[in-house]
């Protein structure tokens, strides 16, 4: 169920070219049988079948390799035609995220846009930097990073590489506008640990832990939420992104607060629920606060000293949306600073086996659950509980059998958000509460 709920979101949302100073050599430079191009994952140090995983045609793990081909499909061409972009396969507005869109001057002889989102989109430009060094002794992970390899074992670094396309950035071709969505581009959604798991091409074995340390799912999930809030508010604080003509850039807002059935009759029928976390004027479209809700829960559970300040900044931001553009941008900058402080704290703190239990309890608790009035926030919540339950299973705190019994309620929560236009908030909150309660009893 976890995969079915997010696979459609991943298919069109690859990540962008990581920053680096070298040339982009293309996937072919990594595809030798002595490197990452084996048919079977039986390498001595790494699997060495990473290219095969990246190319998997029927799995979410192959979504990045299919990213360019999507542009040539009917949907991609329709979107480009509606926006007057010409052919989607050559439109910079599309290629920024559907390919490793390297500057022409930095493309090596084997580089091709048709690779889609290749190795260097995540790992950084390889030519002239780490490519010739990363497999030879006495290189280490640290020396490879120093040579330009992107440190994806660092949750902040990974989150920001992913967010460039899974939310947007100020780089060319990496910002999805409301016009693009009106033309047919699907809504963006992202959760760092879950999407990382679906794209994982490596094994976390003893060698990996020795070289990079043991990854912690709670840390990656929490830092991902903080960086998502920082990215959203930082972009919104810039006028060139916050507006589209005379209107606000509606990409930042909650889609379903406006896209609901309009009916006329003798008695009104409200199609929304009042959200206690959004002190905005009645009838105003709300900023999409799915990651803010999650981050507030994280702060309350793991960084309580920062929780009050973040909650106040989030409320001030929503309130400022009803005051004016200048006030809203200033409040966005203040909230971005608070989110950044939380990202630093969450990245640097030590984690223990109780953390996942704490976060799940707050997500489904009486203070947070009433904020799940909208589809986007609810999707984040069920992905979070699913991710954190898996973390508890990996750590041995919850058995596979116990988790299987809980997944029925998680499946019901997923079902309530399966179709955006048929979202059922009361059913969702009830299912999430049952799942969280069952997990809490195992603590």
Residue pairs with C-beta under 8 A, 6 or more apart in sequence:
1 407
1 410
1 411
1 414
2 194
2 383
2 386
2 414
3 60
3 198
4 414
5 379
5 382
5 383
5 414
5 417
5 418
6 60
6 189
6 191
6 194
6 195
6 198
6 383
7 60
7 198
8 186
9 186
9 188
9 189
9 190
10 60
10 63
10 195
10 198
10 199
11 60
11 63
11 66
11 70
12 67
12 70
12 98
12 185
12 186
13 63
13 97
13 165
13 166
13 188
13 190
14 63
14 64
14 67
14 97
14 98
14 116
14 117
14 121
14 165
15 64
15 97
15 117
15 121
15 122
15 161
15 162
15 164
15 165
15 166
16 96
16 97
16 100
16 101
16 117
16 121
16 161
16 164
16 165
16 169
16 171
16 174
17 24
17 100
17 101
17 102
17 120
17 121
17 125
18 120
18 121
18 122
18 123
18 124
18 125
18 150
18 161
19 124
20 120
20 124
20 125
20 126
20 129
20 148
20 150
21 125
21 128
21 129
21 148
22 106
22 124
22 125
22 126
22 127
22 128
22 129
22 130
22 131
22 148
23 102
23 106
23 107
23 108
23 111
23 125
23 126
23 127
23 128
24 100
24 102
24 106
24 107
24 108
24 111
24 120
24 125
24 126
24 127
25 108
25 110
25 111
25 120
25 125
25 126
25 127
25 131
26 100
26 107
26 108
26 110
26 111
26 112
26 115
26 118
26 120
27 51
27 54
27 110
27 115
27 118
27 119
28 110
29 108
29 110
29 126
29 127
29 131
30 36
30 37
30 50
30 51
30 119
30 126
31 37
31 51
33 48
34 48
35 48
35 135
36 46
36 48
36 49
36 50
36 51
36 119
37 48
37 49
37 51
37 52
38 47
38 48
38 49
38 52
39 49
39 52
40 49
41 47
41 48
41 49
41 203
42 48
42 49
43 49
45 207
46 202
47 53
47 201
47 202
47 203
50 201
50 202
53 61
53 62
53 201
54 61
54 62
54 64
54 65
54 118
54 119
54 201
55 62
55 65
56 62
56 65
57 66
60 198
60 199
61 198
61 199
61 200
61 201
63 199
64 116
64 117
64 118
64 121
64 199
65 115
65 116
65 117
65 118
66 116
67 97
67 98
67 99
67 116
67 117
68 89
68 98
68 99
68 113
68 114
68 115
68 116
68 117
69 116
70 76
70 98
71 77
71 80
71 88
71 89
71 91
71 94
71 95
71 98
72 88
72 89
75 184
76 88
76 89
76 94
77 87
77 88
78 183
78 184
79 85
79 88
79 180
79 183
79 184
79 185
80 86
80 87
80 88
80 91
80 94
82 182
82 183
82 184
83 93
83 179
83 180
83 183
85 91
85 93
85 94
88 94
89 95
89 113
92 101
92 172
92 173
93 173
93 180
94 173
95 101
95 113
95 173
96 165
96 171
96 172
96 173
96 174
97 117
97 164
97 165
97 173
97 174
98 116
98 117
99 113
99 114
99 115
99 116
99 117
100 111
100 113
100 115
100 116
100 117
100 118
100 120
100 121
101 113
101 172
101 173
102 111
102 120
102 125
106 125
108 127
119 126
120 126
121 161
122 150
122 152
122 161
123 149
123 150
123 152
124 130
124 148
124 149
124 150
125 148
126 148
129 147
129 148
129 149
130 144
130 147
130 148
130 149
133 139
133 143
133 144
133 147
134 144
134 147
134 149
140 211
141 149
141 151
141 153
141 211
141 212
145 151
150 157
150 161
151 157
152 158
152 161
153 212
153 213
153 215
154 347
155 192
155 219
155 220
155 223
155 224
155 347
156 223
156 227
156 343
156 344
156 347
158 192
158 196
158 220
159 192
159 220
159 223
159 224
159 227
159 228
159 343
160 227
160 231
162 190
162 192
162 195
162 196
162 224
163 169
163 190
163 227
163 228
163 231
164 171
164 174
165 174
166 188
166 190
166 195
167 188
167 190
167 228
167 231
167 232
168 174
168 175
168 176
168 188
168 231
168 235
168 241
168 251
169 175
169 231
169 235
170 235
170 238
170 241
175 235
175 241
175 251
176 185
176 188
176 251
177 244
177 249
177 251
178 244
178 249
178 250
178 251
179 244
181 187
181 251
181 255
187 255
187 376
187 420
189 290
189 376
189 379
189 380
190 224
190 228
191 221
191 224
191 225
191 380
191 383
191 384
191 387
192 220
192 221
192 223
192 224
192 225
192 227
192 228
193 217
193 220
193 221
193 224
193 387
193 391
194 221
194 383
194 386
194 387
196 220
197 390
202 208
204 214
204 215
216 351
216 391
217 356
217 387
217 388
217 390
217 391
217 394
218 351
218 355
218 356
218 359
218 388
218 391
219 346
219 347
219 351
221 384
221 387
221 388
221 391
222 295
222 298
222 302
222 346
222 359
223 343
223 346
223 347
225 291
225 294
225 295
225 298
225 380
226 295
226 298
226 339
226 340
226 342
226 343
226 346
227 339
227 343
228 291
229 291
229 292
229 295
229 335
229 336
229 339
230 336
230 339
230 340
230 343
232 252
232 288
232 291
233 317
233 332
233 333
233 335
233 336
233 339
234 332
234 333
234 336
235 241
235 242
235 252
236 242
236 249
236 252
236 287
236 328
236 329
236 332
237 329
237 330
237 332
237 333
237 336
238 329
239 325
239 329
241 249
242 248
242 249
242 252
242 325
242 328
242 329
243 249
243 325
244 250
250 258
250 285
252 287
252 288
253 285
253 286
253 287
253 288
254 285
254 286
254 287
254 288
254 289
254 374
254 375
254 376
255 288
255 375
255 376
255 420
256 374
256 375
256 376
256 420
256 421
256 423
257 272
257 285
257 286
257 374
258 285
259 421
260 271
260 272
261 271
263 269
272 373
272 374
273 373
273 425
274 373
275 286
275 370
275 371
275 373
275 374
276 370
276 371
277 289
277 292
277 293
277 296
277 314
277 315
277 318
277 371
278 286
278 287
278 289
278 318
279 315
279 318
279 319
280 286
280 318
280 319
280 321
280 322
281 322
284 321
284 322
286 318
286 321
286 374
287 317
287 318
287 321
288 376
289 314
289 318
289 371
289 377
290 374
290 376
290 377
290 379
290 380
291 380
292 314
292 335
293 368
293 371
293 372
293 377
293 380
293 381
294 363
294 380
294 381
294 384
295 310
295 339
295 342
296 307
296 310
296 311
296 314
296 368
297 359
297 362
297 363
297 368
297 384
298 342
298 346
298 359
299 306
299 307
299 310
299 311
299 342
300 307
300 362
300 367
301 355
301 358
301 359
301 361
301 362
302 346
302 349
302 355
302 358
302 359
303 342
303 345
303 346
303 349
306 338
306 341
306 342
306 345
309 338
310 335
310 338
310 339
310 342
313 331
313 334
313 335
313 338
314 335
314 338
316 331
316 334
316 335
317 328
317 331
317 332
317 334
317 335
319 331
320 327
320 328
320 330
320 331
320 332
321 328
353 392
353 395
353 397
354 443
356 388
356 389
356 391
356 392
356 395
356 397
357 392
357 397
357 439
357 440
357 443
359 384
359 388
360 384
360 385
360 388
360 389
360 436
360 439
360 440
361 436
361 440
362 368
363 369
363 381
363 384
363 385
363 432
363 436
364 381
364 385
364 432
364 433
364 435
364 436
364 437
365 436
369 429
369 432
369 433
371 377
372 378
372 381
372 425
372 428
372 429
372 432
373 425
374 423
374 425
375 417
375 420
375 423
378 413
378 416
378 417
378 423
378 425
378 428
378 432
379 417
381 413
381 432
382 410
382 413
382 414
382 417
382 428
382 432
385 410
385 413
385 432
385 435
385 436
385 439
386 410
386 414
389 398
389 403
389 406
389 407
389 410
389 435
389 439
390 403
392 398
392 403
392 439
392 442
393 399
393 400
393 403
397 442
398 439
398 442
402 442
405 438
406 435
406 438
406 439
409 431
409 432
409 434
409 435
409 438
410 431
410 435
412 427
412 431
412 434
413 428
413 431
413 432
413 435
415 431
416 423
416 424
416 425
416 427
416 428
416 431
417 423
417 428
